[in-house]
Amino acid sequence: MLGSATLAAAQNPVFTRGTVTANLGVGVGTNYNHSRSALGTKAALEFGIWQAGPGVISLGAEVGGTFSSKSKYDDWNDYRARTIIAAGRSAWHSGWGVRNLDTYAGVSAGVGFRHTDYNDRNNHFDDDDVIPVFGAFIGASYFISPSFGVNV
């Protein structure tokens, strides 16, 4: 889950056809191999394209990453992992008639670049993978001003 800020290029903060939003977020990332810490980040850009009932369908792109590490487990090993993703996304947005609100649900698909690194007294394991990435998301943005909001 990411706590983030959203910027909208629209006179009215309700998501309509023609709206452009950019959002940045930080939160909990994927916890690889029971690591002690995991951080996730994301940036996304969306364009309101089609009217669909009481809402609008958007198309866009996102990039993000998750970073985790576990050091000195049992006083002798070190484990680090990171995955960077690039994906396309689409969502359905509706404000449900509530002023300054944009709720949304959507899907994303793209590619992830994963790197893992493990060291102990006798071994070093270093691996790079390219993986398919699929996701689903749901959230809400509340606009404090016509061009700035917060979302979850």
C-alpha positions as CSV (number, residue, x, y, z in Angstrom):
1,M,0.0,0.0,0.0
2,L,1.4,3.4,-1.0
3,G,0.7,6.8,0.5
4,S,1.2,9.3,-2.2
5,A,0.5,12.6,-3.8
6,T,-1.4,13.3,-7.0
7,L,-1.1,16.2,-9.4
8,A,-3.9,16.8,-11.9
9,A,-3.9,19.0,-15.0
10,A,-7.6,19.9,-14.9
11,Q,-9.7,22.9,-13.7
12,N,-12.0,20.6,-11.8
13,P,-10.3,17.9,-9.7
14,V,-12.9,15.3,-10.6
15,F,-11.4,12.8,-13.1
16,T,-13.0,13.4,-16.5
17,R,-12.1,12.7,-20.1
18,G,-9.0,14.8,-20.9
19,T,-7.7,14.8,-17.3
20,V,-4.0,14.1,-16.8
21,T,-2.7,12.9,-13.4
22,A,0.8,12.2,-12.2
23,N,1.3,10.5,-8.8
24,L,4.3,9.6,-6.7
25,G,4.2,7.2,-3.8
26,V,6.3,5.4,-1.2
27,G,5.3,2.6,1.1
28,V,5.9,-1.0,2.1
29,G,7.7,-3.1,-0.6
30,T,8.0,-6.8,-1.2
31,N,9.7,-8.6,1.7
32,Y,12.1,-11.0,0.0
33,N,13.4,-14.0,2.0
34,H,12.0,-12.7,5.3
35,S,14.2,-9.5,5.1
36,R,14.1,-7.0,8.0
37,S,13.2,-4.1,5.8
38,A,11.3,-3.5,2.5
39,L,10.6,-0.2,0.8
40,G,8.4,0.3,-2.3
41,T,8.2,3.3,-4.6
42,K,6.0,4.2,-7.6
43,A,5.4,7.0,-10.1
44,A,2.5,6.9,-12.5
45,L,1.0,9.0,-15.3
46,E,-2.6,8.6,-16.5
47,F,-4.7,10.2,-19.2
48,G,-8.5,10.2,-19.1
49,I,-9.5,8.7,-22.5
50,W,-13.0,7.3,-22.7
51,Q,-16.3,8.0,-20.9
52,A,-17.7,4.8,-19.4
53,G,-21.0,5.1,-17.7
54,P,-20.6,7.4,-14.6
55,G,-16.8,7.2,-14.9
56,V,-13.8,7.5,-17.2
57,I,-11.3,4.9,-18.4
58,S,-7.7,6.0,-18.3
59,L,-4.6,4.7,-19.9
60,G,-1.1,5.4,-18.6
61,A,2.3,4.1,-17.5
62,E,4.0,3.4,-14.2
63,V,7.5,2.8,-13.0
64,G,8.5,1.6,-9.5
65,G,10.6,-0.5,-7.4
66,T,10.8,-2.6,-4.3
67,F,14.0,-2.9,-2.2
68,S,14.7,-5.2,0.7
69,S,17.7,-6.4,2.7
70,K,18.6,-8.6,5.6
71,S,22.0,-8.2,7.1
72,K,23.9,-10.2,9.7
73,Y,21.3,-12.9,9.9
74,D,22.7,-15.5,12.3
75,D,25.8,-13.2,12.4
76,W,27.1,-14.5,9.1
77,N,25.2,-13.7,6.0
78,D,23.9,-10.7,4.0
79,Y,20.9,-10.8,1.6
80,R,19.7,-8.0,-0.7
81,A,17.0,-7.9,-3.4
82,R,15.5,-5.2,-5.6
83,T,13.0,-5.3,-8.4
84,I,12.4,-2.4,-10.8
85,I,9.3,-2.4,-12.9
86,A,8.0,-0.6,-16.0
87,A,4.3,-1.2,-16.9
88,G,1.3,0.0,-18.8
89,R,-1.9,0.6,-16.8
90,S,-5.6,1.2,-17.2
91,A,-8.2,2.2,-14.6
92,W,-11.8,3.2,-14.3
93,H,-12.3,6.4,-12.3
94,S,-15.4,7.8,-10.7
95,G,-16.0,10.5,-8.1
96,W,-19.5,9.2,-7.2
97,G,-20.7,12.8,-7.1
98,V,-18.5,13.6,-4.1
99,R,-16.7,16.9,-4.5
100,N,-12.9,16.6,-4.8
101,L,-13.0,12.7,-4.8
102,D,-11.6,10.4,-7.4
103,T,-11.9,6.6,-6.7
104,Y,-10.4,4.1,-9.1
105,A,-9.7,0.5,-9.8
106,G,-7.5,-1.0,-12.6
107,V,-4.9,-3.4,-13.9
108,S,-1.3,-3.1,-14.9
109,A,1.1,-5.3,-16.9
110,G,4.8,-4.9,-17.8
111,V,8.2,-6.2,-17.1
112,G,10.3,-6.4,-13.9
113,F,14.1,-6.4,-13.6
114,R,15.0,-8.4,-10.4
115,H,18.4,-8.6,-8.8
116,T,19.3,-10.7,-5.7
117,D,22.6,-10.8,-3.9
118,Y,23.5,-13.2,-1.1
119,N,26.8,-13.4,0.8
120,D,28.0,-15.7,3.6
121,R,31.4,-16.8,4.8
122,N,31.9,-19.2,2.0
123,N,29.5,-18.4,-0.9
124,H,28.4,-15.5,-3.0
125,F,25.2,-15.8,-5.0
126,D,24.3,-13.0,-7.5
127,D,21.3,-13.4,-9.8
128,D,19.5,-11.2,-12.3
129,D,16.1,-12.0,-13.8
130,V,13.6,-10.4,-16.2
131,I,10.1,-11.3,-15.1
132,P,6.6,-10.5,-16.2
133,V,4.7,-8.2,-13.9
134,F,0.9,-8.2,-13.6
135,G,-1.0,-6.2,-11.0
136,A,-4.4,-5.0,-9.9
137,F,-5.0,-1.9,-7.8
138,I,-7.8,0.1,-6.1
139,G,-7.6,3.5,-4.5
140,A,-8.9,6.9,-3.9
141,S,-7.5,10.4,-4.3
142,Y,-8.9,13.4,-2.4
143,F,-8.0,16.8,-4.0
144,I,-7.0,19.5,-1.5
145,S,-6.8,22.0,-4.4
146,P,-7.6,21.8,-8.1
147,S,-4.1,20.5,-8.9
148,F,-2.9,18.7,-5.7
149,G,-4.3,15.7,-3.8
150,V,-3.4,12.8,-1.6
151,N,-4.2,9.2,-2.2
152,V,-4.2,5.7,-0.8
